[in-house]
Every structure is written in structure tokens, then in C-alpha cells.
Amino acid sequence: MSFFDRLANGLGTLLGVLVDTTVQVISGIKRGYDAYKRQGGVTGAEVVDEIARKKDRLRSVNDEIMHLRNQHMSSGSLNDRARKRWEDLRAEREQLLSELNEGKEVRAAEKIIETEGVIDKVEIDLETTHVLQYNAFADTLGKQCRVCGRPMKLQWKRDLSVAEPKDFYWGCTGWYVQQGGRRACTHTEQLQRNDYGLMTDTTAPEFSMTAEEFSIILTDKGTEKIIDTRLNDLKSDLISGHRGVELATCPVHGENMVLRKKQNATGLLDAYFLACPYWRPNNAGCTFIEKLKSGSQLAALLKSETGRGVL
């Protein structure tokens, strides 16, 4: 099953659309979606319920895997029965992740169809790199590492206040997976020309200005304080609801990422990050984190979770 012949994400954005028109692309997605429904594929509230059930099972599988991992680390070995159980659980997790990705694809297609009236085409250049950063927040569907097969994420040089198109690249999420003291995969790919063409909802106020103008607004102390307060409130709401961030998942464990705040941060763009629920300081758990180092990422996070970005 696939509705997309290009990359997509849960924010309702398509990447790699320099040539096609919006009408052509959305019409293709509608045809695929309608065919999927005719074949009995679950959609709407049904797919939401199915995703929730599979996430519950995934959480149980991950908990048991982590228990066996900790047991192995403390004793140095596992008996044959425990090793077999570990292998079976990991195989089940891979199957669940595959099924959950299919559910994400259905929801992404529905999001695009629901918002087709406000989707516009954007070609990324020096003035619109913040649009690309905005869409780096959500999981990307359809971008796999050609070396190891893991999902890849959009990255850029995080020490830049305003990134240029040439500063972006695809990074394999295997970089965050430790295997015998080494990273499982370090493969990266430069963005291709087609990657600079997006179709996205451009009604967000952040998109009505250039990347530089947006960066200047974020340096205002009053604005920083308001955004920080809203992020703290969101963090508290997620904790009290025992929820993670809906559109970003750990590629290793498949669960929604948790919004966290650093101690002794040097500023707003150094304060927040997303971490796997099994993350622990000092590499004591899963090492996958997503640093929220741009105002665009904060805007996308707030928009997806509260309905309003930073402006």
C-alpha cells in the first residue's frame, strides 16, 4: 500500500515536488486513497483506533524488551529461553512498526485531502529555509537509508541561526543506535534538487515572512518568554495526560517522543528536545533524541499539539 510516490509527513506536507502541480499530486493521492478504501482498508476513526491498539501492544513489547536488556546488562547473559523470547519480541516489534507506518500513511493522506484548499507549492531558497525546518519536526514517510534500511531524518548544521539550503542533509537514524560501542549507521545524503520543492499548508503566520525576519522576531526577549511559557504548559499537559508528541516517534522503539527541557539552557533554542520514552541520561537507555534548535520546529510542535504556532 502506498498513496505517495514521494516523501510525506503527518503535518500534511509533501517533499520532492518541483515539477508537478498541486492538482496533479493531490489527485493522485485521492485515487490511491479511494482504491485503498474500496479494497476494505480502514480509514478515519477506525484507523485511529487501530493505531491506538497497536501502540498499546508496542508499549508492552518495548517494556519487556527493555526488561530483558537490563537483565542481560546486569548479569552479563541470558538463558536460552530468555534469548528466544527477546528475538521473538524484536520480530513482533518490527511487524508492529511496519503496520503503524501504514497507519501513519493513511492519516497523512487524509490530512492532505482535508486541507487541499490551503496547500501551496514552495520552492526552498535562502528566504524560505524556515519552511523546510518547520517540516523537519514530523516523522518523514518513505525515506529509508540505502545502507541499513532505517528511517532517515532531515538534518542541518544546528549551530547556524539561519540555515541555507546547502546546510541541510538526510541523516540515518542509525546514528543514534549504539552497537558494541559504535553507532549502527552513519550514512548521510545531501538533499537533491527535487527535495527543495514542497507542497504544504502555508497559512501559518510563520510562512508570511522570510527566514531572516522570523529569526529576528525570535530574538525578542518578550517573544521568547511567551514561547517558553507555552512550551512549559505543553510539557505539563503531555505529562499529566501520559502522552508523547503525536507526530514524532523514536525510530528504534516506535513510540511517541517525549518533550523534555534541559537544565542550565543558554536560551530558548537550547532549552527543549524530544526524547524516546526509554531515553535516560548518560546513555543509560535509548539514545534517540531530537534537538529543537530552530524556531520553526517549535512552531510546528506547538501548531500540531495546540493548534497555534509561535506567532
Stockholm file with secondary structure:
# STOCKHOLM 1.0

chainA/1-311         MSFFDRLANGLGTLLGVLVDTTVQVISGIKRGYDAYKRQGGVTGAEVVDEIARKKDRLRSVNDEIMHLRNQHMSSGSLNDRARKRWEDLRAEREQLLSELNEGKEVRAAEKIIETEGVIDKVEIDLETTHVLQYNAFADTLGKQCRVCGRPMKLQWKRDLSVAEPKDFYWGCTGWYVQQGGRRACTHTEQLQRNDYGLMTDTTAPEFSMTAEEFSIILTDKGTEKIIDTRLNDLKSDLISGHRGVELATCPVHGENMVLRKKQNATGLLDAYFLACPYWRPNNAGCTFIEKLKSGSQLAALLKSETGRGVL
#=GR chainA/1-311 SS CCSCSSEEETTTEEECCSSSCHHHHHHHHHHHHHHHHHTTCCCHHHHHHHHHHHHHHHHHHHHHHHHHHHHHHHHSCCCHHHHHHHHHHHHHHHHHHHHHHHHHHHHHHHHHHHTGGGEEEEECCTTSHHHHHHTTSSCEESCBCTTTCCBEEEEECTTCSSCCGGGEEEEEGGGGCEETTEESCCCEEECCGGGGEEEEECCSGGGGSCHHHHHHHHTCHHHHHHHHHHHHHHHHHHHHTTCCEEEEECTTTCCEEEEEECTTCSSGGGTEEEECTTBCGGGTSBCCEEECCSHHHHHHHHHHHHSCCCC
#=GC SS_cons         CCSCSSEEETTTEEECCSSSCHHHHHHHHHHHHHHHHHTTCCCHHHHHHHHHHHHHHHHHHHHHHHHHHHHHHHHSCCCHHHHHHHHHHHHHHHHHHHHHHHHHHHHHHHHHHHTGGGEEEEECCTTSHHHHHHTTSSCEESCBCTTTCCBEEEEECTTCSSCCGGGEEEEEGGGGCEETTEESCCCEEECCGGGGEEEEECCSGGGGSCHHHHHHHHTCHHHHHHHHHHHHHHHHHHHHTTCCEEEEECTTTCCEEEEEECTTCSSGGGTEEEECTTBCGGGTSBCCEEECCSHHHHHHHHHHHHSCCCC
//
